[in-house]
Amino acid sequence: MNAIDDKSIVKEYFNGTGFDRWKRIYGDGEVNRVQLGIRNGHQKTVDTLLGWLKEDGNLEGLTVCDAGCGVGSLSIPLAEMGAVVSASDISEMMVGEGKERAAKLFGNNNNPTFTTSDLESLSGNFDTVICLDVLIHYPEEKAGDMIKHLVSMADRRFIVSFAPHTVLYCALKKIGEFFPGPSKATRAYLHREAAVVKTLEELGFEIKRRTLCKGNFYFSQMLEAVKKDV
């Protein structure tokens, strides 16, 4: 299966059966044990990232691209903190839910700005570009090009999270493949941290912070890369 096929499957899934599932996971309603583990793990990633940004000072006016925003779990708190957020997702349903959640808090002030787009079609320049838990939909041989594209939009900082390719997590992934179901409707790709770091360094960025956010049924390696000599 190539990347284009993967993209079509991901788009169909998150506009269909996957939307209701992930809307619940990224919400506050009742979920099962597996979904709760994913919810808590993803929230840990978001909270860690927000903590990093707070450490660096006031976010007022900071321009941020949230690439693969889902229902706005990151975009909305960033806007609450004063950042100017451009949020996008391949799923129209996810974007619609994000708009509704933002409107309940901010009314019609157009921040965050939500659009429907795949990663390849994104453009613009931002102080910070963020891509959380999206590379899981990209095979390793395509991830480097996608990172290069996203980094090209970052004037100063790029933050990415991904499922790390380690012996332990490869084994867990293999075990999970024995239990197919609606949640396995898309392929899940693991990525080698060394390869991601090498790509970022070749683009003139260096790693400032890194952490592994994990919990039950969730694991995500997050890297913050900043442009050298900036």
Backbone bond lengths (Angstrom), bond angles and torsions (degrees), N, CA, C in turn:
res aa  C-N    CA-C-N  psi(-1)  N-CA   C-N-CA  omega(-1)  CA-C   N-CA-C  phi
1 M - - - 1.464 - - 1.524 109.30 -
2 N 1.335 118.09 127.45 1.450 119.57 -179.04 1.517 110.66 -92.14
3 A 1.356 115.00 176.71 1.458 120.02 -174.10 1.523 111.88 -63.60
4 I 1.359 116.73 -35.00 1.458 119.50 -179.82 1.521 110.12 -65.11
5 D 1.327 116.52 -42.70 1.456 119.96 177.08 1.519 110.55 -62.18
6 D 1.322 116.82 -43.64 1.454 120.75 177.56 1.522 110.73 -58.08
7 K 1.322 116.50 -44.04 1.459 120.33 -177.65 1.526 111.02 -63.04
8 S 1.313 117.12 -41.94 1.466 120.86 178.60 1.524 111.17 -63.47
9 I 1.328 115.84 -40.96 1.459 120.41 179.87 1.522 110.64 -66.61
10 V 1.336 116.35 -42.89 1.458 120.44 179.34 1.528 110.45 -62.17
11 K 1.328 116.42 -45.19 1.464 120.56 -179.48 1.527 111.01 -61.52
12 E 1.318 116.50 -45.46 1.464 120.27 179.84 1.525 110.97 -64.45
13 Y 1.320 116.35 -41.80 1.468 120.92 -177.92 1.523 111.21 -62.99
14 F 1.342 116.89 -48.83 1.457 119.63 -175.81 1.528 113.21 -78.86
15 N 1.312 117.23 -8.91 1.465 120.56 170.13 1.530 111.55 -96.14
16 G 1.343 116.00 -3.69 1.462 120.70 -176.85 1.511 111.66 -124.74
17 T 1.342 115.46 -119.48 1.462 120.42 -174.17 1.528 112.37 -62.53
18 G 1.308 116.81 -31.77 1.457 119.37 -178.42 1.516 113.70 -70.08
19 F 1.328 117.35 -25.67 1.461 119.93 -176.57 1.526 111.73 -62.37
20 D 1.320 116.90 -50.07 1.465 119.78 -178.68 1.521 111.13 -60.83
21 R 1.340 115.83 -41.05 1.463 119.72 -179.48 1.524 111.37 -62.48
22 W 1.327 116.99 -49.80 1.459 120.19 -175.26 1.515 111.94 -77.38
23 K 1.319 118.21 -25.25 1.462 120.40 172.78 1.521 109.81 -62.05
24 R 1.333 116.84 -41.11 1.459 120.84 177.50 1.533 110.70 -67.03
25 I 1.329 115.78 -43.93 1.460 119.31 -178.77 1.526 110.94 -60.52
26 Y 1.333 117.08 -42.65 1.458 120.80 -178.04 1.524 112.62 -88.13
27 G 1.313 116.98 11.03 1.456 121.60 176.48 1.517 110.90 -106.94
28 D 1.323 116.39 -152.10 1.465 120.28 -179.34 1.526 111.73 -130.09
29 G 1.323 116.69 15.36 1.454 120.50 179.35 1.518 112.23 -83.54
30 E 1.319 115.25 -174.69 1.461 121.06 -177.91 1.522 111.04 -73.59
31 V 1.314 116.63 134.19 1.459 122.66 178.95 1.523 108.62 -138.64
32 N 1.336 115.68 166.70 1.455 118.96 178.47 1.534 109.93 -81.75
33 R 1.330 115.56 178.84 1.471 120.76 -173.82 1.522 111.98 -61.94
34 V 1.328 117.11 -43.22 1.457 120.40 -179.78 1.522 110.33 -64.22
35 Q 1.324 116.68 -46.64 1.457 121.14 -179.38 1.524 111.86 -63.58
36 L 1.329 116.26 -36.53 1.465 119.75 177.77 1.525 110.96 -64.61
37 G 1.338 116.04 -39.50 1.456 119.33 177.78 1.521 111.87 -62.71
38 I 1.330 116.00 -41.24 1.465 120.31 178.21 1.521 110.58 -66.84
39 R 1.329 116.22 -43.35 1.475 120.52 178.78 1.522 110.85 -57.57
40 N 1.325 116.48 -49.73 1.463 120.46 -177.62 1.527 111.72 -66.16
41 G 1.340 116.29 -37.93 1.452 119.52 179.02 1.514 112.11 -65.82
42 H 1.327 116.27 -45.82 1.465 120.18 179.39 1.528 110.52 -63.77
43 Q 1.331 116.54 -40.11 1.466 119.22 179.29 1.515 111.02 -64.65
44 K 1.328 116.88 -34.59 1.464 120.59 176.44 1.526 110.29 -62.52
45 T 1.339 116.66 -40.99 1.457 120.77 176.96 1.521 110.90 -61.48
46 V 1.334 116.17 -47.45 1.466 120.70 179.46 1.527 110.93 -61.12
47 D 1.319 117.08 -46.98 1.466 120.97 -177.98 1.527 111.36 -63.89
48 T 1.338 116.62 -38.34 1.462 119.98 178.24 1.518 110.61 -63.92
49 L 1.317 116.39 -44.79 1.466 121.22 179.32 1.531 110.82 -61.41
50 L 1.330 116.44 -46.71 1.462 119.50 179.37 1.526 110.54 -61.38
51 G 1.326 116.67 -36.09 1.455 120.33 176.97 1.516 111.89 -63.78
52 W 1.334 116.74 -40.84 1.468 120.05 176.41 1.528 110.45 -58.67
53 L 1.333 116.14 -47.91 1.459 119.98 -176.61 1.526 111.30 -64.80
54 K 1.335 116.76 -38.38 1.464 120.41 178.36 1.520 110.66 -63.36
55 E 1.316 116.92 -37.18 1.471 120.60 179.43 1.521 111.44 -61.04
56 D 1.332 116.15 -29.29 1.460 120.39 -177.23 1.520 113.07 -84.49
57 G 1.345 117.84 -3.92 1.458 120.17 176.23 1.513 113.87 118.04
58 N 1.301 115.78 -164.67 1.462 123.97 -175.80 1.527 110.92 -66.41
59 L 1.328 116.29 133.06 1.461 120.59 179.68 1.523 112.35 -92.37
60 E 1.324 118.04 0.25 1.457 121.72 -176.04 1.528 110.53 -56.15
61 G 1.342 116.14 120.28 1.459 121.88 177.63 1.508 115.23 82.79
62 L 1.323 118.24 -3.90 1.469 121.42 179.04 1.523 109.81 -64.94
63 T 1.320 117.36 127.47 1.467 120.44 179.23 1.520 109.70 -88.70
64 V 1.340 115.25 127.29 1.455 121.48 -174.67 1.527 110.06 -132.57
65 C 1.318 115.90 135.46 1.459 122.49 170.98 1.523 107.35 -105.26
66 D 1.328 116.22 117.84 1.459 121.88 176.29 1.526 106.97 -100.85
67 A 1.326 115.69 95.16 1.470 122.17 -173.82 1.526 109.81 -88.35
68 G 1.332 115.70 112.99 1.455 120.33 -174.18 1.512 109.66 86.45
69 C 1.327 116.68 54.96 1.463 122.97 -167.42 1.521 114.33 -77.73
70 G 1.341 117.94 -14.06 1.457 119.06 -176.18 1.517 111.20 59.89
71 V 1.316 116.75 -130.66 1.469 121.23 -177.98 1.528 112.23 -94.42
72 G 1.332 117.47 12.92 1.458 121.04 175.46 1.513 114.94 93.09
73 S 1.324 117.60 21.65 1.467 120.85 -177.86 1.523 112.98 -59.24
74 L 1.323 117.02 -30.96 1.459 121.82 176.02 1.521 111.64 -99.92
75 S 1.322 117.42 -41.94 1.463 121.67 -175.06 1.521 112.29 -58.57
76 I 1.311 116.34 -42.39 1.469 120.16 -176.04 1.528 111.65 -66.99
77 P 1.340 120.33 -49.90 1.471 117.84 177.05 1.525 113.38 -64.04
78 L 1.338 117.85 -31.13 1.461 119.43 175.40 1.523 110.75 -62.54
79 A 1.339 116.61 -43.49 1.464 120.45 177.72 1.525 110.84 -64.43
80 E 1.325 117.09 -37.37 1.464 120.61 177.59 1.523 111.16 -62.05
81 M 1.328 116.29 -29.72 1.462 121.66 -179.15 1.531 112.20 -86.98
82 G 1.336 117.51 1.09 1.457 120.94 174.66 1.511 115.94 103.80
83 A 1.331 118.62 -4.20 1.463 120.55 179.11 1.521 110.59 -72.32
84 V 1.314 115.82 153.55 1.462 122.42 174.48 1.530 106.51 -98.19
85 V 1.325 116.62 110.48 1.455 121.43 -165.41 1.525 112.29 -112.62
86 S 1.332 115.03 127.09 1.459 122.56 170.43 1.518 107.54 -104.29
87 A 1.338 116.60 111.05 1.462 121.86 -173.67 1.522 109.93 -112.10
88 S 1.333 116.28 136.79 1.462 119.57 -179.01 1.516 110.10 -143.58
89 D 1.331 114.68 153.27 1.454 120.82 176.92 1.520 108.52 -153.47
90 I 1.333 116.02 152.36 1.454 120.95 -179.27 1.523 111.78 -70.68
91 S 1.330 117.14 -20.87 1.457 122.72 -175.84 1.529 111.93 -95.78
92 E 1.323 116.87 120.35 1.459 120.85 175.71 1.526 111.12 -61.66
93 M 1.318 116.56 -36.35 1.458 120.92 -179.53 1.523 111.01 -65.67
94 M 1.324 117.29 -43.51 1.458 121.42 177.82 1.535 110.47 -62.22
95 V 1.320 116.29 -46.08 1.460 120.79 179.43 1.523 110.86 -60.79
96 G 1.338 116.74 -41.94 1.457 120.25 178.52 1.519 111.94 -61.54
97 E 1.329 116.26 -41.68 1.461 120.11 177.99 1.524 110.83 -65.53
98 G 1.341 116.42 -40.13 1.462 119.79 178.03 1.522 111.62 -61.64
99 K 1.322 116.72 -42.09 1.463 120.81 178.58 1.522 110.99 -61.47
100 E 1.324 116.48 -42.58 1.464 120.16 -180.00 1.520 111.26 -63.88
101 R 1.315 116.70 -42.93 1.463 119.92 -179.92 1.521 111.18 -65.42
102 A 1.338 116.44 -40.05 1.460 120.12 179.56 1.525 111.00 -67.89
103 A 1.336 116.73 -40.26 1.464 120.59 -178.39 1.521 111.65 -62.24
104 K 1.323 117.38 -32.94 1.466 120.71 179.09 1.526 111.47 -65.51
105 L 1.319 115.99 -28.01 1.459 120.25 -178.70 1.521 113.48 -95.64
106 F 1.337 116.03 -40.55 1.460 120.25 -170.60 1.522 114.59 -112.06
107 G 1.332 117.61 -7.41 1.451 119.00 -173.54 1.516 110.41 73.30
108 N 1.314 117.56 -135.76 1.468 121.47 -176.40 1.524 111.86 -113.31
109 N 1.329 117.00 45.23 1.470 119.60 -177.82 1.524 113.28 -87.62
110 N 1.336 117.41 2.30 1.470 122.82 172.64 1.524 113.27 63.56
111 N 1.306 117.99 30.35 1.465 122.23 172.09 1.523 108.10 -145.28
112 P 1.326 116.35 115.75 1.465 129.47 5.31 1.540 112.29 -68.99
113 T 1.321 115.26 155.01 1.457 121.73 170.51 1.521 108.52 -94.25
114 F 1.329 117.32 119.21 1.460 121.90 -177.98 1.525 110.91 -103.10
115 T 1.328 116.30 134.00 1.460 121.54 175.29 1.524 109.42 -137.95
116 T 1.323 116.18 155.67 1.459 122.15 176.09 1.525 108.78 -95.50
117 S 1.324 117.13 118.90 1.462 120.68 -177.49 1.519 109.63 -164.14
118 D 1.333 116.06 147.46 1.461 118.84 169.29 1.527 108.13 -82.36
119 L 1.315 116.74 167.43 1.461 120.47 -176.22 1.522 111.85 -63.17
120 E 1.335 116.03 -36.62 1.466 120.19 -176.42 1.523 112.91 -62.55
121 S 1.331 117.27 -26.64 1.464 121.39 -174.74 1.523 113.45 -92.84
122 L 1.309 117.87 -3.73 1.456 120.52 -179.06 1.525 111.25 -69.98
123 S 1.318 115.59 147.29 1.463 120.75 177.52 1.519 108.77 -150.80
124 G 1.318 116.02 171.74 1.457 121.25 179.82 1.516 111.31 117.52
125 N 1.326 115.43 -179.79 1.458 121.95 177.99 1.518 109.40 -130.54
126 F 1.319 115.47 134.59 1.454 121.91 -175.97 1.525 108.71 -139.97
127 D 1.315 115.56 152.27 1.459 118.17 173.39 1.518 110.18 -60.28
128 T 1.345 115.30 -44.66 1.456 121.12 -175.12 1.520 110.36 -132.49
129 V 1.323 116.38 131.76 1.465 122.22 173.82 1.524 107.63 -114.36
130 I 1.332 115.66 131.38 1.461 121.69 -176.54 1.519 109.49 -125.64
131 C 1.320 116.01 136.30 1.469 121.38 177.83 1.532 107.87 -138.93
132 L 1.323 116.32 97.96 1.461 121.64 -175.76 1.524 111.85 -100.50
133 D 1.315 115.27 127.03 1.470 122.73 170.32 1.529 113.33 54.21
134 V 1.332 116.36 34.19 1.470 120.85 178.81 1.524 111.56 -107.77
135 L 1.330 117.59 -31.00 1.467 120.35 -178.00 1.518 112.50 -62.02
136 I 1.322 117.32 -14.83 1.459 120.52 177.55 1.522 111.36 -60.22
137 H 1.338 116.94 -19.10 1.468 122.07 178.88 1.524 112.72 -93.18
138 Y 1.344 117.53 0.15 1.462 121.60 -177.93 1.525 110.18 -115.65
139 P 1.338 118.14 127.64 1.469 120.08 175.35 1.522 110.16 -64.15
140 E 1.323 116.29 156.55 1.462 121.14 -174.93 1.527 112.75 -55.84
141 E 1.334 116.51 -38.05 1.464 118.53 -176.34 1.528 112.61 -70.27
142 K 1.326 117.85 -14.18 1.468 121.91 178.73 1.523 112.29 -104.59
143 A 1.314 117.43 -16.48 1.464 120.90 -174.11 1.526 112.17 -64.05
144 G 1.331 117.14 -39.52 1.461 120.36 -178.21 1.519 112.37 -59.24
145 D 1.326 116.40 -45.70 1.470 120.07 179.34 1.523 111.09 -63.87
146 M 1.347 116.92 -37.85 1.455 119.45 -179.98 1.517 110.96 -67.71
147 I 1.337 116.50 -40.70 1.458 119.65 177.16 1.526 110.51 -62.03
148 K 1.326 117.31 -42.73 1.465 120.91 178.29 1.529 111.11 -58.86
149 H 1.327 115.81 -41.44 1.469 119.16 179.87 1.519 110.98 -64.63
150 L 1.317 117.56 -46.53 1.458 120.96 -178.61 1.525 111.41 -65.83
151 V 1.328 116.38 -41.15 1.468 120.46 -179.99 1.527 110.99 -64.15
152 S 1.326 117.06 -30.91 1.469 120.10 179.98 1.530 112.09 -62.65
153 M 1.318 117.16 -18.43 1.468 121.30 179.58 1.526 112.09 -94.29
154 A 1.328 117.67 -7.28 1.461 122.14 -175.04 1.525 110.93 -94.29
155 D 1.325 117.58 117.20 1.459 121.14 178.54 1.525 111.91 -74.65
156 R 1.345 116.13 -27.97 1.468 117.95 -173.94 1.525 114.48 -138.74
157 R 1.336 117.27 -36.42 1.462 118.57 -169.66 1.532 111.33 -145.44
158 F 1.329 115.21 143.75 1.463 122.18 176.26 1.522 108.40 -132.94
159 I 1.315 116.36 129.90 1.460 121.67 179.11 1.522 108.48 -123.45
160 V 1.340 115.82 129.91 1.456 120.02 -176.99 1.520 109.23 -138.88
161 S 1.314 116.43 145.75 1.463 120.29 172.15 1.516 108.71 -129.44
162 F 1.330 115.52 150.67 1.462 120.75 -175.13 1.524 108.96 -158.98
163 A 1.321 115.56 160.46 1.460 120.60 175.47 1.523 107.91 -78.04
164 P 1.333 117.73 118.91 1.468 120.18 -173.30 1.526 113.24 -75.27
165 H 1.324 115.01 142.56 1.463 122.53 179.05 1.522 108.04 -88.19
166 T 1.332 116.34 95.63 1.455 122.09 176.70 1.526 107.98 -129.65
167 V 1.313 116.00 166.96 1.473 119.70 179.66 1.524 110.32 -59.20
168 L 1.341 116.82 -44.07 1.460 120.49 -178.14 1.522 111.60 -62.94
169 Y 1.332 116.58 -49.35 1.458 118.86 -175.12 1.522 112.04 -73.49
170 C 1.321 117.30 -28.89 1.466 119.13 173.07 1.527 110.12 -63.67
171 A 1.340 116.51 -40.50 1.458 120.58 178.34 1.523 111.16 -64.78
172 L 1.338 116.83 -43.07 1.461 120.21 178.92 1.520 111.16 -63.93
173 K 1.329 116.25 -37.95 1.461 120.36 178.47 1.520 110.34 -64.00
174 K 1.327 117.41 -42.15 1.465 121.68 178.40 1.523 110.98 -61.13
175 I 1.326 115.78 -42.22 1.467 119.64 179.02 1.528 109.99 -62.97
176 G 1.326 116.38 -42.72 1.457 120.55 -179.25 1.513 113.20 -62.46
177 E 1.337 117.05 -28.70 1.462 120.61 -179.41 1.525 112.59 -69.75
178 F 1.331 116.72 -14.30 1.460 119.97 176.49 1.527 111.89 -80.78
179 F 1.345 116.80 -4.95 1.466 120.77 -177.46 1.528 109.29 -126.51
180 P 1.328 117.25 70.20 1.458 120.54 -178.05 1.524 111.19 -66.95
181 G 1.320 115.69 156.58 1.457 120.38 178.80 1.514 108.90 179.96
182 P 1.336 118.19 -175.30 1.460 121.27 -178.20 1.518 113.19 -57.14
183 S 1.345 117.20 -32.72 1.461 119.78 -178.55 1.514 112.24 -71.92
184 K 1.337 117.95 -12.88 1.471 121.54 -179.15 1.530 110.91 -101.10
185 A 1.336 116.91 24.78 1.458 120.43 -175.37 1.525 112.66 -70.12
186 T 1.323 118.45 -18.52 1.460 122.01 176.37 1.520 109.18 -119.15
187 R 1.326 116.03 153.45 1.450 120.22 177.17 1.529 109.89 -72.96
188 A 1.320 115.55 149.52 1.461 120.86 178.58 1.524 108.60 -118.24
189 Y 1.327 116.13 114.98 1.457 121.25 -177.23 1.527 110.74 -102.35
190 L 1.320 116.35 134.73 1.454 122.81 175.40 1.530 109.47 -96.17
191 H 1.332 116.30 152.25 1.468 120.09 -176.26 1.515 111.04 -131.68
192 R 1.328 115.53 140.91 1.463 121.68 179.33 1.524 109.81 -78.82
193 E 1.311 115.98 124.38 1.464 120.28 -178.24 1.528 111.16 -58.24
194 A 1.328 116.93 -39.85 1.466 120.28 -178.61 1.523 111.35 -60.36
195 A 1.330 116.71 -37.01 1.464 120.25 -179.94 1.522 110.87 -69.62
196 V 1.327 116.90 -40.28 1.464 120.57 178.57 1.519 109.94 -64.88
197 V 1.335 116.95 -44.97 1.456 121.35 179.81 1.532 110.66 -62.21
198 K 1.315 117.02 -42.68 1.465 120.73 179.49 1.527 110.95 -59.92
199 T 1.325 116.82 -43.92 1.464 120.59 178.56 1.521 110.82 -60.44
200 L 1.323 116.84 -45.14 1.462 120.92 -179.01 1.527 111.17 -64.32
201 E 1.327 117.17 -41.01 1.464 120.43 179.80 1.523 111.26 -66.45
202 E 1.316 116.84 -37.49 1.465 120.48 177.60 1.526 111.23 -65.16
203 L 1.315 117.24 -23.78 1.461 122.28 179.68 1.529 112.24 -90.46
204 G 1.329 116.40 4.92 1.455 120.35 177.22 1.514 114.58 88.17
205 F 1.320 116.99 20.49 1.458 121.49 178.64 1.528 109.13 -112.93
206 E 1.324 115.32 155.04 1.459 120.87 176.21 1.517 109.92 -129.63
207 I 1.322 116.38 150.29 1.457 121.28 -176.88 1.525 109.66 -76.31
208 K 1.319 115.49 125.49 1.459 121.31 178.02 1.526 110.86 -98.11
209 R 1.345 116.11 -44.91 1.459 120.67 -179.93 1.517 108.99 -141.83
210 R 1.320 115.07 152.91 1.459 120.96 177.12 1.516 108.43 -151.08
211 T 1.324 116.24 150.51 1.456 120.34 176.49 1.522 109.02 -161.05
212 L 1.319 115.77 154.52 1.457 122.19 174.09 1.524 108.08 -107.33
213 C 1.315 116.64 114.18 1.461 121.92 177.18 1.525 107.50 -96.86
214 K 1.318 116.58 122.24 1.452 118.75 -176.58 1.519 110.93 -144.27
215 G 1.302 113.89 158.85 1.453 121.92 177.85 1.511 107.66 -167.74
216 N 1.298 116.45 -166.32 1.456 119.98 178.44 1.528 110.34 -64.97
217 F 1.329 116.63 119.91 1.466 123.41 175.35 1.529 112.81 68.60
218 Y 1.334 117.35 19.47 1.468 120.54 -179.74 1.520 109.01 -148.74
219 F 1.327 116.20 135.30 1.460 120.99 172.38 1.515 108.23 -152.12
220 S 1.327 116.63 132.59 1.456 120.86 -174.93 1.523 110.21 -149.81
221 Q 1.327 116.02 122.36 1.462 122.08 175.95 1.520 108.44 -88.44
222 M 1.327 117.23 125.61 1.459 120.32 -179.39 1.527 110.11 -116.21
223 L 1.328 115.61 134.53 1.460 123.08 179.31 1.524 109.72 -124.05
224 E 1.310 116.20 136.80 1.455 121.51 170.07 1.525 107.77 -110.73
225 A 1.323 116.15 120.84 1.464 121.43 -179.65 1.522 109.10 -116.73
226 V 1.315 116.61 135.72 1.454 121.13 179.01 1.520 108.94 -120.55
227 K 1.330 114.32 149.91 1.451 119.64 -179.59 1.524 109.87 -67.94
228 K 1.315 116.07 133.86 1.463 120.76 -179.59 1.530 110.50 -66.10
229 D 1.340 114.75 145.37 1.468 122.12 176.12 1.517 112.83 63.34
230 V 1.343 117.39 29.57 1.464 120.90 177.03 1.518 108.49 -116.55
